[in-house]
Amino acid sequence: MSTPDEMGLTPDAALGYEEFFVPAIFHQWPERIISAADISKSDDVLDVGCGTGALTRELARCTGRVTGFDLSESMLRRSDQISVKRFDRQRSDRLGPYQSIFNLPRHGRDD
């Protein structure tokens, strides 16, 4: 059994998220979001709550630089295994200036 990270997610949960939730739910959003945001090659983009990097990978294909930020180390580790070359994972409060910032809201949590 995998040990949960600080957000309570295990590496197995991150793998399941990538294998099942991304294709079933999230595959439809990156193209629409990128089109609506009018992203260009010169933009530096921050994806907040990037999870396993579903949107971040697509952003990396059309921007100068994209940084994925997530509180779950399990999700970030999974994103590193499947990310494209320009994917720059960063967990820091020194996130720098960005032309675009993205966040897909999480539903169903009582915070």
N, C-alpha and C positions, 0 to 999 in steps of 0.2 A: 504494500500500500504506500502511496506517495504521501509525503509530508506537505500539509497546506502552507502556503505563503502567508504574509501578513494580512492579505485580503481574504484568506480562507479558501483559496483556490489551489488545487493540486496540479502538477504537470499533466496528469491524466485528464483533468477537467478542461484544461486549456486545449489539449489535443482533441477532445470531443467537441468543444466549441468550434474549433477550426474545421473539423471534418463534417459536422452536421449543421450547426447554426449558420455558419457563413454561407454555404451553398443554398440552404433552404430559405434564409431570410435576408442576409446582407448583400448577396451578390448583385441585387438590383440597384443599390444605392450609389456606389462610387461614380459610375458614369454620369448619373443625374446631378450629383453634388458638384463634381468637377465642372460640368457644363454650366451649371447655374452660377458658380463662383468665378467663372472666366479666368481660370488659372493659366499662367503663362510660364514659359521655360525659365524666365528670370526670377520667378517668385521663390521665396523661402517660406515653407509651410510647416505649421505645427499641428499635429493631430493629437488632441487631448483625449485620453481614454481610448488609446488606439487598440487595446486588446491584442489580438494576434496579428494585427497589421493588415486586415482586409482592405480598408480604405487607403492606408498608408502606402501599400505596394502600388496601387493604381496612381496615387498622387506622385510617387517617385518616377513613374513613367513619363510624366508630362511637366515636371517642375525642375528647377535648379537644385533644390535640396528640400528634403522633408524629414522632419523629426517626429518620431512617435514617442508619446509620453503616456505611461500607464502606471498605476500604483501596484499592480499585480506582477510580481517577479515571474510567476508561472506563465502568464500571458506574454510577457516580454521575452522570456527564453524561447517560447514557441515562435514568436515573430522573428527572432534571429535565425531560426532554422529554415525559414521559408522566404526571407526577405530578398529583395533585389539589391544590387550593389550600392545604390545611393541611399539606401535606408539607413538613417542615422538615429539609433536608439539613444535616448538621453533621459536620465532621471536626475534633474538638477533644478535648482531655483534660478539658475543663470540661463534662461532659455533664449535670450536675445530677441532682436526685432524680426518680426515675420509679416509678410504681406497678407497672409491668410491663416486663420486659425479655425480648426474644425473640431466638433464634438458631436457624436451621435448619442443622444440621451439614453440613459438606461431607465427602463420602466419596471415597476413592481417592487421597488425597494422602499422601505419605510425608514427614512433618515431623520 
